[in-house]
Amino acid sequence: MDSKNDQYNTILRALLPQDIFDYFEIIKVDVDDTSMDVYIDELNQPPKEYVSEKLISKGFYDSVAIQDFPIRERAVYLHVRRRKWLIESSGKVVSKTWNLATKGSRYTKGFATFLKELLG
């Protein structure tokens, strides 16, 4: 490995949901005695359904926290910032639709399935 960042990235890839690395960039990771907070931003790849439109990047929506599997007795929270774009011709704001969390919860799909099986 070339650097510590490469090593950290390899560890994070083993611990976090794979979908994150396909569509998001890890911005920052904070670890303390009780939690690990992973801050991720959506990559600048406009929605495919608007490829024929002139889109203007309008930054990000507010961050949303999603809880994932605990790691080494630390709660893990993914702080997700989704991008938004303005369709120049209509003034409509659009974004990609993501299904990182289970509907009606703030848990990743894998963690919610695990809890459901464990707790019934």
ZIKADA-V217167 format. One record per helix or strand of 2 or more residues. SS is the DSSP state (helix for helix, strand for strand). FROM is the first residue (numbers start at 1). TO is the last residue. If there is no record, write none. Layout:
{{SS | FROM | TO} {SS | FROM | TO}}
//
This chain:
{{helix | 4 | 15} {helix | 19 | 23} {strand | 24 | 31} {strand | 35 | 42} {helix | 48 | 50} {strand | 55 | 60} {strand | 64 | 71} {strand | 74 | 81} {strand | 83 | 87} {strand | 93 | 94} {strand | 107 | 108} {helix | 109 | 119}}
//
